[in-house]
Amino acid sequence: MSSPTVISIKDRIEQLWRAVSAGDEHAATTAVFETLDDGIPAERVLLDLVAAVQRQVGEEWAANRMTVTQEHAATAINDRAVSALSYRCTARTTQSRGRVVVACVDGEWHGLPARLLAEVLKLRGWKVDYLGAQVPPGHLITHIHQTGPDVVALSSSIATRLPTAHAAITAVQATNTPVLVGGAAFGPHGQYARLLGADAWAPDAAAAADRLEGGPLPDPQPAHQPIDDLPHLADQEYTMVARTRSQLVRTVMGGLEERFPAMRDYTAVQRQHTAEDIAHIVDFLATALYVGDTTLFTGFLTWTSAVLTARRVPARSLIPALDVLGEELKDFPRAVDMLTQATDHLTGTRSVNASDSRNRG
């Protein structure tokens, strides 16, 4: 008599991946339910299966093996599979550990990481108000006043939302409600969470739930303004770059035609994509100025270089774009230094001034 086949979590990941890749919601839900039937706890299904497949979706998009539309469809199917799991596994009870509001900061459309946290917290017995993606601060504060949660959990995956996250953290703390933050935007070690004054940070949903179970978060710091946390903002460089974003994009687009002749033959669609890439560069430069960290900018450019290469766009086109941007921002010393360091990073060189700046760092 043959022994039953043992299905590993790796097999289930492949099963769910095939389902979301094919746009098959029924097959995706089946994969989730069968994993539960294997005896895997619901929390591990969320974090070891669904989250793992979602990471693969992002990696496939970055490698140009999945279109934006396919990425959105796969994410939506994953989200509906989470809903099915939640309906099957989340207990209805009048008792709870406390009340948590889970929301994405305004402008953050990657809602699935926050959704996974909300589901993990519900599985662990918390009452959860999941507000979804792109929650304006005013709406969030109104909800806090209406419901009186014990803690607010804010999620952000994109670093360019850090200034908005900072404003949200400050506004929530003004209601005397502590803030737990998470997501890739806050850095791999939570360095930007600490910088922006969050009361706690967690690297993932399980760690966030563990932190909340470990006891109340500290009382929020007294009312303060963002510039109190980040005195370097007094130089107004962040404000000026952020306010002139559209003008900077137009200037760089014009300068690129002179310095990167291949662009003259671009189609309208290629030019649109180039303008979008430049806008992202300006946004990340502004954010790096906000937090005072050049590595945020250079890290983004390294990632962008890989994405461009996967799309058969010469990564060397980034260099003239940075040069034009540096000339336009010549009166902003912090911005110029960041652009110089970024260029050195991409070309594998290091200027004396940039090295001195890093040593002073």
N, C-alpha and C positions, 0 to 999 in steps of 0.2 A: 504494500500500500504506500503510495507516494505521499510525502509530506506536503502540507499546503505551502503555496508560494508566499514568501515574505515580501511585502511591499515596503520599500524604504521611503523616507521623506524625500529623498532625491528623485525617486520614481514619481512621486506625487507632484513634485515641482515640475518635472517634465510634462506630466499629464495636464497640469493647469496651464503651463506655458503654451502647449499645443492648443488648448481651448481658447485662451485669450488672443493668441495669434490668429486664429481662424474666425474670431468674432462670435464664438459659440457660447452664449450665456448659459445654456442648459448644461453643456459639458463642463463648464467652469464650476457651476454649483455642484455638479456631481462629484468633481474632483475634491472639492472642499468637504462635502458630506462623507465621502468614502474615507478621507483622511481622519475625520472624526470617528468613523466606524472602526478604523484601525486601532483606536484607543489613544490617539494623540489628543491631549487637552486642547480645548478651544483656543486658549491664549497662544499656545505654540502653533496652532494652525494659522492664526492671524500673523504671527511674527516670523515663523520659520517657513511658511508656505506662501501666503499672499504677499507679504512684504518682500520676500526673496524674488518672487516672480515680477513684482513691480520694479525692483532694482534692475532686473534683466530688461524690462521694457525700456527704461531710461538708457541703459547701456546700448541696446540695439538701435535706439534713435540716434544717439551720439555717434555711433559707428556707421550711420547712413544705411542701415539695413531695415529700417522701419520709418515710414513717413510720419509726419505730424498727425495726420488724420488717423493712421493706424495706431499711433501711440495713444491718442485720445480715446479711441474705441476700446483698446485693451484696458486702459485705466478705468473706463466706465464699467466694463464687465467685471473687473476685479472689485470695484466698489459695490456692484450689485451682489456679487458672491458674498461679500462681507455682510450685506444686509440679510441675506438668507441665513448665514451662520448666526447672526445676532438674533433673528427671530426664533431659531431653533434652540439656542443655548442660553440666552440671557433670561435669568429668573425674574419674575414679577414679585416684588416684595415692597412692603411699606417701610421696612427697616433699611438703613443705609449707613455707611461710614461717614458720610457728609456729602456736600454738594460741590461739584466742580463744573465750571464753565470751560469748555474747550472751543477754541476759535483760531482761525488763521488771521494774521495781521492784514490790514487793508492792502490790497494790491497783490496778495499772495493767492494764486489760484490752484496751487498744488494741495488739494484738500485731503488726499488719502492718508498721509502720515498722521494728521490730526484725527481723522476718522478712526484709524487703528488705535490710537491712544484712547479715544472715547470708548471704544468697544472693550479694550482691556480693563479700563476702570470700571465699566459696568459689570464685567465678569467678576471683578473683585469686590463688588458690593457697593460701589459709589452711585449716587444719583448724579447723572451727567446731563448737562445742557450742551449739546453739540450744535454750534452755530454755523459751522461750515467755513467755506473759503471766503476771502475778501470781505472781512467784517469791518465796516467803518467804525472808528473809535467812538463816535457819538452813539451809535446803536449799541455798541458793547457796554458803554457806561450806563445807558438807560436800562439795559437788561440786568446789570449788576444791582442797580438801585431797586429794581422790581423784585429780584429773587434772593439777594443777599447770600451769594455763594461763599464757601469757605476759602476757595482759591480759584484763580483764573489761570488756565494753561494756554499759553500762546505758542503757535507754531509758525515757522517760516523756513522755507527751503531755499529761497533766493536771497543772496547777500544784499542785493540792491534795496531790499525792503528793511534793512536795519534802521535807517533813520525813522521810518514809519513805526517800526517795532519799538524804538526808543520812546517815541511819543505815546504809544499805547501803554507801555509799561508805566510811564510816569502818570498817565491819566488814571489807570487802574489803581495804582498805589495811592493816589489822592482820595480814593474811596475807602481807604484803610483795608484794602483787600490784597493779600500777597499774590505774587506772580511767579509762576513756574514757566520756563521757556524751554523749547527744544526745536530741533530741526537743523538742517545743514547750514543755514544762514548764520547760526551763532558760533560756527567754528567747530573743528573736530574735538576740541577740548573745552568748549564752552567759553572761550576767551572773550567773545563779544557779549555774551550774556552777563558776565561779571562787569565788563566795561560799561554796559548800558544800565547797570543797576538792578537787574532782575534779582528777585529774592532767592531763586534756585534755578538750576539747570539740570537737564537729564539728557544723556546721549540717545536714548531710545524709549519706547513706550513702557517696556518692562521696568527699566530703571526709574522712570517717572512715577510709575505706580508704587514701586518699592519706596521711593523717597516720600511720597505722601503717606504711606503706611507707617513710616518711621517716626511720625510725629508732626505736629503743626509746623508750618513754615514760620520763619522769624517775622516779626511785625515789619510792615513796609517802612522804608526810610521816610523821614519827614518830607513834606512837600518841597519840591525842588524843580529847577528848570534844566533842560538838557545841557546847557552851557556850563552848569555847575558840575556835571559829570565829565564834560569834555571841554576844558578851557581852551584847547587849541582852536575851537570853532570861532573864537573871537577874531581870527584873522579874516573871516568871511570868504575864504577860498571855496569851501564847500558850497556856500550859498550862491556865489557867483557862477560856478561851474554848473550847478543844478539849474539855475534860472536861465542860463544862456545855452541850454542843451541843444535846442533846435538850430540855433545859429551856428554852434560848433559843428554839428553834423553837416550842415550845408557847406561850411568852409572846408572841412576835411574832404568831402565829396569832390569839391572843385579842385582842391590841391592834388588829389589822387590822380586825376586825369593827366596832370602834367608829370607826375613822378612815377606812375605805374601805367604806361601807355596801353597795356593790354585791356585796361578798363574801357577804353574808347570803343571797343568792339562789343561791349557787354549788351545783352538784350535788356529790355525794360524790366523783366523779372530779375535778372542778375543784378541790375542796379538797385532795385528795391531791396534785395537781400543784403547787398553791400551797405546800403544806408542803415538797415536794421542792425547789422553787425557793428557799425560805427556808433550807433546810438547806445548799444550795449557797452561798448568800450567807454563812452563818456559816462554812462550810469555807474559803471564799476569804479572809474576814476573818482567820481564824486563820492561814492560810498567809502572808498579807501581814504579820501580826505576827511570824511566824517569821523571815521574810527581811528584815523591816524596810523594806518597800517599798510605799508607798501605791499606786503606779501599777499594781501587780499587781491590786489590788482594784478600782480604777476601770476598768481595762481589762476585767475580767470583767463589771462592771456595764454597760459600754457594749455589750458583746456580748450580754448577757442582755436588755437593752432592745430590741435589734434582733430577737432571737429571739421575745420576747413580742409585739412589734408584728406579726411575720409570722404569729403564731398568733392575732391579733386580741384580744390581752389588753392592756389599757391599761398602757403602760410607766410611767405616773405612779404606779401602785400600788407601785412600788419605793420611792418617797419615804417614805410612812408606815411602811413596813417598816423602813427605815433609822432613822427617828425613834424607833420603839419600841425597836429594838436599842440605839440610843445611850443611851436612858434607862435601860435595864437594865444597861448597861456603864458607867454614869456614873463609877464609881470607877477606871476603867482609862483613863488619859490618852492612851496611844498609840492605843487602839481608838477612843476618842471623836474624836480628831483625824482618824483615817482615815475614819470615818463622816461627819464634817463635810465633809472634802474630797470624798468620794464624792458627797454630796448636792449640793454646789456644782457638781461636774462635770456631774451629770445635769441640773441646773436652769439651768446656764450662768451661775451667779453665783460669787462668791468672797468668803468672809468674811475679815475682817482677821486673825483668829487663824490661819486656814488659810494665808493668804498669808505671815504671819510664819514659820509652821512650815516652809513650803517654802523660804523664803529662808535659814533656818538650816540646811536640809537638807544 
